[in-house]
Amino acid sequence: MLYRRYIVDKQLEEKLNQKISEVADKSNELFKIVKSLDELKTHSDSFGYGIVIGRLYNSFYYQCRRILKRNPTSDEFDEFLKILNKKQKEILNSLKLS
């Protein structure tokens, strides 16, 4: 009988499960992101843009925790959305294939 050996460390697996739960807890914020990015949400390559926005969202939270030693406030999150909104065209242009 073959036994499957898992590569992911148990601590890492626990952290991933925690992050999945956090995504569910922050679904209202994710919905606000989607609603605020009108140009990106209508673009045909939504999977690629989803990855980019996900990385930016994660970075925003990580940097708040690292620099401010806390989660962002609602006002800071709204400011993050405004920044994303202003940068939509730049994000679209940066991901176009040459």
SERO-4910 file (N, C-alpha, C, O; in steps of 0.05 Angstrom, whole numbers):
BEGIN
 pado doro    nc1    nc2    nc3   cac1   cac2   cac3    cc1    cc2    cc3    oc1    oc2    oc3
  Met    A     17    -24      0      0      0      0     18     25      0     37     26     15
  Leu    A     11     44    -17     27     69    -18     15     89      1     -9     93      3
  Tyr    A     33    103     15     25    124     33     33    150     21     55    154     11
  Arg    A     14    169     22     20    195     11     35    211     32     27    213     56
  Arg    A     57    222     24     73    239     42     67    268     36     70    277     13
  Tyr    A     58    283     55     51    311     51     76    328     53     94    324     70
  Ile    A     78    347     35    101    365     33     97    389     52    116    398     64
  Val    A     72    398     54     66    422     70     70    416    100     58    397    110
  Asp    A     86    432    113     90    430    141     64    435    156     47    450    147
  Lys    A     60    421    179     35    424    194     30    453    203      7    462    202
  Gln    A     51    467    211     48    495    218     38    512    195     21    529    198
  Leu    A     50    507    171     42    521    147     13    514    140     -2    532    132
  Glu    A      6    489    143    -21    481    137    -41    495    156    -62    504    147
  Glu    A    -34    497    181    -51    511    200    -54    540    193    -76    551    195
  Lys    A    -32    553    185    -33    581    177    -50    585    152    -65    604    150
  Leu    A    -48    566    133    -65    568    109    -94    565    116   -111    579    105
  Asn    A   -100    546    134   -128    543    142   -138    568    156   -161    576    153
  Gln    A   -121    581    172   -128    606    186   -134    627    165   -153    642    168
  Lys    A   -117    629    144   -121    650    123   -147    645    108   -160    664    100
  Ile    A   -153    620    103   -178    614     89   -202    623    106   -221    634     96
  Ser    A   -200    619    132   -222    629    150   -223    659    150   -245    670    151
  Glu    A   -200    672    150   -199    701    149   -212    712    123   -226    733    124
  Val    A   -208    698    101   -221    706     76   -251    706     79   -265    725     71
  Ala    A   -261    685     91   -290    683     96   -300    706    114   -321    717    110
  Asp    A   -284    712    135   -291    733    153   -290    761    140   -304    779    149
  Lys    A   -274    764    120   -271    790    107   -286    791     80   -279    808     63
  Ser    A   -305    774     76   -319    773     50   -332    800     43   -334    807     19
  Asn    A   -341    815     63   -353    841     57   -332    860     45   -338    876     28
  Glu    A   -307    859     55   -286    876     44   -279    867     15   -275    884     -2
  Leu    A   -279    841     11   -273    831    -16   -295    841    -36   -289    848    -58
  Phe    A   -320    840    -27   -342    849    -43   -339    879    -50   -345    887    -72
  Lys    A   -330    894    -30   -325    923    -35   -303    928    -55   -305    946    -72
  Ile    A   -283    911    -55   -261    913    -75   -273    908   -102   -268    924   -121
  Val    A   -287    887   -106   -299    880   -132   -317    902   -142   -315    910   -165
  Lys    A   -334    912   -124   -352    934   -132   -338    959   -140   -347    974   -158
  Ser    A   -315    965   -128   -301    990   -133   -284    990   -158   -276   1012   -167
  Leu    A   -278    967   -168   -260    966   -191   -275    960   -217   -273    938   -228
  Asp    A   -289    979   -226   -307    976   -249   -292    968   -275   -302    951   -290
  Glu    A   -268    979   -280   -254    973   -304   -242    945   -303   -243    930   -323
  Leu    A   -231    937   -281   -219    910   -278   -240    888   -278   -235    867   -290
  Lys    A   -263    893   -266   -282    871   -264   -295    864   -290   -307    843   -293
  Thr    A   -294    883   -310   -307    877   -336   -286    867   -356   -293    861   -379
  His    A   -261    865   -348   -240    857   -367   -241    826   -369   -248    812   -350
  Ser    A   -233    816   -393   -236    788   -398   -216    770   -383   -221    747   -379
  Asp    A   -193    781   -374   -173    765   -361   -176    767   -330   -157    774   -316
  Ser    A   -200    762   -321   -206    766   -292   -189    749   -274   -183    757   -251
  Phe    A   -181    725   -282   -166    708   -265   -139    720   -259   -130    721   -235
  Gly    A   -125    730   -279    -99    743   -275   -101    768   -257    -85    773   -240
  Tyr    A   -122    784   -262   -126    808   -246   -134    800   -218   -127    814   -199
  Gly    A   -148    779   -214   -155    769   -188   -130    762   -171   -129    768   -148
  Ile    A   -111    750   -185    -86    744   -171    -72    769   -163    -62    771   -140
  Val    A    -71    789   -181    -57    814   -174    -71    828   -151    -58    837   -132
  Ile    A    -97    831   -153   -112    845   -132   -109    829   -105   -107    842    -84
  Gly    A   -110    803   -107   -106    787    -82    -79    792    -70    -76    794    -45
  Arg    A    -58    794    -86    -31    799    -76    -30    827    -63    -18    831    -42
  Leu    A    -43    847    -76    -43    874    -65    -58    875    -39    -49    888    -20
  Tyr    A    -81    862    -38    -97    861    -14    -82    848      9    -81    858     31
  Asn    A    -69    826      3    -53    812     23    -30    830     32    -24    831     56
  Ser    A    -17    843     14      6    861     21     -4    884     38     10    892     57
  Phe    A    -27    895     31    -38    917     47    -42    908     76    -33    922     95
  Tyr    A    -54    885     80    -58    875    108    -32    869    122    -28    875    145
  Tyr    A    -14    856    107     12    848    119     27    873    127     38    874    149
  Gln    A     28    893    110     44    918    117     31    933    140     45    944    157
  Cys    A      5    933    142     -8    946    165      0    931    191      6    944    211
  Arg    A     -1    905    190      7    890    214     36    894    221     44    896    244
  Arg    A     53    895    200     82    897    204     90    925    214    105    928    233
  Ile    A     79    945    200     87    973    206     71    985    229     82    997    247
  Leu    A     45    981    228     27    994    248     22    975    272     12    984    292
  Lys    A     29    950    270     26    930    291     -4    926    297    -12    920    320
  Arg    A    -21    928    276    -50    924    280    -62    920    252    -49    925    232
  Asn    A    -87    911    252   -102    910    227   -110    938    218   -113    956    235
  Pro    A   -115    941    193   -123    968    183   -151    975    193   -168    958    198
  Thr    A   -155   1001    196   -182   1011    203   -200   1011    178   -190   1007    156
  Ser    A   -225   1016    182   -243   1018    160   -236   1041    142   -237   1039    117
  Asp    A   -227   1063    153   -219   1086    137   -194   1080    121   -192   1088     98
  Glu    A   -175   1066    133   -151   1058    118   -158   1039     95   -146   1041     74
  Phe    A   -177   1021    101   -185   1003     79   -198   1018     57   -193   1013     33
  Asp    A   -215   1038     63   -228   1054     43   -207   1070     27   -210   1073      2
  Glu    A   -186   1079     40   -164   1093     25   -150   1073      7   -143   1081    -16
  Phe    A   -146   1049     16   -134   1028     -1   -151   1024    -26   -140   1021    -48
  Leu    A   -177   1023    -23   -195   1020    -46   -192   1044    -65   -192   1040    -90
  Lys    A   -190   1068    -55   -186   1091    -72   -160   1089    -88   -159   1096   -112
  Ile    A   -139   1080    -75   -113   1077    -89   -116   1056   -111   -107   1061   -133
  Leu    A   -129   1034   -105   -133   1013   -125   -149   1024   -149   -143   1019   -172
  Asn    A   -170   1039   -142   -187   1050   -163   -172   1069   -181   -175   1068   -206
  Lys    A   -154   1086   -170   -138   1104   -186   -118   1089   -204   -110   1099   -225
  Lys    A   -109   1066   -195    -88   1051   -208    -98   1029   -227    -82   1013   -238
  Gln    A   -124   1028   -232   -136   1007   -248   -123   1005   -276   -115    984   -285
  Lys    A   -121   1028   -289   -110   1028   -317    -81   1019   -316    -72   1004   -334
  Glu    A    -66   1028   -297    -38   1020   -294    -36    989   -290    -18    977   -302
  Ile    A    -53    978   -274    -54    949   -270    -60    935   -295    -47    915   -303
  Leu    A    -81    944   -309    -89    932   -335    -66    933   -355    -60    913   -368
  Asn    A    -53    956   -357    -31    959   -377     -7    942   -370      6    931   -387
  Ser    A     -1    939   -344     22    924   -336     19    894   -341     39    880   -343
  Leu    A     -6    885   -343    -10    856   -347    -15    848   -376    -19    825   -382
  Lys    A    -16    868   -394    -20    861   -422      4    846   -433     27    854   -428
  Leu    A     -1    826   -449     21    811   -461     32    827   -485     17    840   -500
  Ser    A     58    826   -488     70    841   -510     72    824   -535     81    833   -556
***
